[in-house]
């Protein structure tokens, strides 16, 4: 696996967040999780990155991000970055 940095902004009440988190965990992706329910700065950062209030926001080391990605889209992006 690569050292590419992945940051996920989400909340425990969010089904898409739980799904993406499960995908990252099950594929042993090293990532930082920011719980926007308990981190106002993180919440603001997620909105700044995506330009909207939808979560999860997953930011990548190449400067790109995804909002509410499907597992398949997330897999493709991580493969592109050589994380998977």
N, C-alpha and C positions, 0 to 999 in steps of 0.2 A: 504494500500500500504506500501511497505517496504522503508527503507532508502537507498537501494542499489543505488550506484552512476552510472549514465549512462552519457556518453559524446558522442555527435555526432559531427563529423567534416564534414563540407559540404560547399556548395556554392549555392547561390540563382539561378544561371543559370543551375544547375544540376537537371534534372527531377527526378532521383532516390532519391536525397536529399530531394526535396520537398515532394515526396511521403512518405518517411520515417518520415520526420518531421510532416507531417499531421497525420500519424499513431500514433506517440508518443503523439501529442497534443490531438487527439480525444480519446485516452485511458488514458488521464490525467497522463501520465508518467512524473515524475520530472526528467529533464535532463538538461545538460549544452550543449548549442549549440556554436560551434566555427566556425565562418565564415572564411574559409581559404583564401578567397579573400582579407580580410582585416587584417589578423593575420598571419604574416610570421612564428612566433614561432609555432602557431597551425598547419599551413601547414606542417612544418617540423616534428612535433609530429605525425601527421596523417600518413606521409610516414614512420616514424620510427616504428609506431605500426604495420602497415600493410605490409610494405616492398614493397609497390607499390604506384602509384599515383592515383589509382581509389578512387572515393568517392561515397556515404558516407562511412566513417569509423565510426563504432559505438563501443565504448569501454565500457566494463562492470566492475563492482567492483570485480568480481572474476578473473580478469586478462585476460579474453578472449576478443575477438573482432570479429566483422563481417564486411565484405566489400560488399557493394551493396546487402544487404539482401532483400529477398522478405518479404512482410508483414507477410506471414505465418511463415517464419523462425524467423523473429524478435519476433513475438507473442510467439512462442515456447520457445525462449530463455528467454524472460521476464517472462513467466510463470514458467520456471525452476528456475529463481532467486527470485520467489515470488514477482515480481514487479507488475504483473497483477493478 
